[in-house]
């Protein structure tokens, strides 16, 4: 959302085109008009809207671009809305790992420990236990070419945390939460055929 709160933009990488195809018609229905689609040279696509109705909707939910945390409204939302929120979050930044009985997992990485602790609470409310690990590294510098052709550099903080869901929690999570991407839906189907170690809630 722009600083003057007049424009909303959602950016999708080429790999997330499935998510764009899901979200675009929903936004267009809310706006009652076609959404502006902006295509970038790197293959990314941005859906942009100046609909006051849509922008107010996100702001009232508690969306704040400066804070990486779960909006307060999610904690008092119906169960179906919480599950939908988790589906969106894990579809955008989560990964599914497939291996042996003890090496299957769903993970979500973030530089915000607050976000992951809040997600952990939402998961516990659904009966899903998870663990958070510190995966921080030294800061790294990335180089990229701007639109005007100039070379820019971006330095990461190196701060990285990971929430991990495994054992019986994984089957519980995958039964509740549906990923957007077909590749992850296929993985989910295969994983639900496995047997998992039991979890002890203490």
C-alpha positions in Angstrom: 0.0 0.0 0.0 1.4 3.4 -1.0 2.4 5.9 1.7 -0.6 8.1 0.8 -2.8 5.0 1.0 -4.3 5.5 -2.4 -2.8 2.5 -4.2 -2.6 -1.2 -3.4 -0.1 -3.4 -5.2 0.4 -7.2 -5.1 3.5 -8.6 -6.8 3.9 -12.1 -8.0 7.0 -13.9 -9.3 6.6 -16.1 -12.4 6.6 -19.2 -10.1 3.6 -17.7 -8.3 1.3 -17.2 -11.3 -1.1 -19.8 -9.9 -1.6 -17.6 -6.9 -2.2 -14.6 -9.1 -4.8 -16.4 -11.1 -6.6 -17.2 -7.8 -6.4 -13.7 -6.3 -7.0 -11.5 -9.4 -10.6 -12.4 -9.9 -11.3 -12.0 -6.2 -9.9 -8.5 -6.2 -11.8 -7.7 -9.4 -15.0 -8.8 -7.8 -14.4 -6.6 -4.8 -13.5 -3.6 -7.1 -16.3 -4.4 -9.6 -13.8 -3.7 -12.4 -10.8 -5.1 -14.1 -7.5 -4.8 -12.1 -4.5 -3.1 -13.7 -1.8 -5.7 -14.5 1.8 -4.4 -14.8 4.4 -6.8 -16.2 8.1 -6.4 -15.4 11.1 -7.4 -17.5 12.1 -10.0 -14.9 8.8 -11.8 -15.4 7.1 -10.5 -12.2 3.6 -9.3 -12.4 1.9 -6.6 -10.2 -1.8 -6.3 -9.7 -2.6 -2.7 -8.9 -5.8 -1.1 -7.6 -6.8 2.4 -6.5 -10.2 1.1 -5.1 -10.9 2.9 -1.8 -13.0 -0.1 -0.8 -10.2 -2.6 -1.3 -7.6 -0.4 0.4 -9.8 0.3 3.4 -10.5 -3.5 3.7 -6.8 -4.2 4.1 -6.2 -1.3 6.5 -9.2 -2.3 8.7 -7.8 -5.9 8.8 -4.7 -4.4 10.4 -2.3 -4.6 7.4 0.8 -2.5 8.1 3.7 -2.7 5.5 6.2 -1.5 8.1 5.5 -4.3 10.5 5.9 -8.0 9.7 3.3 -9.5 12.1 -0.1 -11.1 12.1 -2.9 -8.6 12.0 -4.8 -8.4 15.3 -8.0 -9.1 13.5 -6.8 -12.6 12.6 -6.7 -13.6 16.3 -10.5 -13.0 16.6 -11.5 -14.2 13.2 -13.5 -17.4 12.5 -11.6 -20.6 12.3 -12.1 -20.7 8.5 -10.5 -17.3 8.1 -7.5 -18.3 10.2 -7.0 -21.4 8.1 -7.3 -19.3 4.9 -4.7 -16.8 6.3 -2.3 -19.6 7.1 -2.9 -21.1 3.6 -1.9 -17.8 2.0 1.1 -17.2 4.2 2.5 -20.7 3.8 1.7 -20.7 0.0 3.7 -17.5 -0.4 6.7 -18.3 1.8 6.5 -21.9 2.9 8.2 -25.1 1.7 7.2 -28.7 1.9 10.0 -31.3 2.4 9.5 -35.0 1.5 11.9 -37.7 2.7 11.7 -40.6 5.0 9.2 -41.0 8.0 11.3 -38.6 10.1 12.3 -36.2 7.4 8.9 -34.8 6.2 8.1 -31.2 7.1 6.5 -27.9 6.3 8.6 -24.8 7.0 8.1 -21.1 6.9 11.0 -18.6 7.0 10.9 -15.0 8.1 13.2 -12.3 9.4 10.5 -11.5 11.9 10.5 -13.6 15.0 7.3 -11.9 16.2 5.5 -13.1 13.1 6.6 -16.7 13.5 5.7 -16.7 17.3 2.2 -15.4 16.4 1.9 -18.1 13.7 2.9 -20.6 16.3 0.0 -19.5 18.5 -2.5 -19.7 15.6 -1.2 -23.3 14.9 -1.5 -24.3 18.5 -5.1 -23.1 18.5 -5.7 -25.6 15.7 -3.9 -28.4 17.6 -0.7 -28.2 15.6 2.6 -28.0 17.5 5.6 -26.4 15.8 9.2 -25.4 16.6 11.1 -22.2 15.8 14.8 -22.2 14.9 17.3 -19.4 14.4 18.8 -19.8 10.9 20.5 -16.4 10.8 23.7 -15.9 8.8 26.1 -13.1 8.1 24.7 -10.2 6.0 24.9 -10.7 2.2 25.1 -8.3 -0.6 23.1 -8.8 -3.8 23.5 -6.8 -7.0 20.7 -6.1 -9.5 20.0 -3.8 -12.5 17.5 -1.0 -12.1 15.0 0.1 -14.7 17.3 2.9 -15.9 20.1 0.4 -16.4 22.1 1.4 -13.4 23.7 -1.2 -11.1 22.3 -1.3 -7.6 23.2 -3.3 -4.5 21.0 -4.6 -1.7 22.4 -5.9 1.6 20.4 -8.4 3.6 20.4 -8.3 7.4 21.2 -12.0 7.6 18.4 -12.3 10.2 16.4 -15.5 9.5 14.1 -17.6 11.6 12.3 -20.8 10.7 9.1 -22.4 11.9 9.0 -26.1 11.4 6.0 -28.5 11.4 6.7 -32.2 11.6 5.6 -35.6 13.1 1.8 -36.0 13.5 1.5 -32.2 13.4 2.3 -32.3 9.7 -0.6 -34.5 8.8 -2.9 -32.4 11.0 -1.7 -29.2 9.3 -2.0 -30.6 5.8 -5.5 -31.8 6.5 -6.5 -28.3 7.5 -4.4 -26.0 5.2 -4.5 -26.3 1.4 -1.6 -24.8 -0.6 -2.4 -22.7 -3.7 0.3 -24.3 -5.9 -0.5 -27.5 -7.6 3.0 -28.9 -7.0 2.4 -28.5 -3.2 -1.1 -30.0 -3.5 0.5 -33.0 -5.1 3.1 -33.3 -2.4 0.4 -33.0 0.2 -1.5 -36.0 -1.3 1.6 -38.1 -1.1 2.6 -37.0 2.4 -0.9 -37.8 3.8 -0.3 -41.5 2.8 2.7 -41.7 5.2 2.7 -42.7 8.9 4.1 -40.1 11.3 5.7 -40.2 14.7 3.3 -39.2 17.5 3.6 -35.8 19.2 3.6 -35.3 22.9 1.9 -32.2 24.1 3.4 -31.1 27.4 
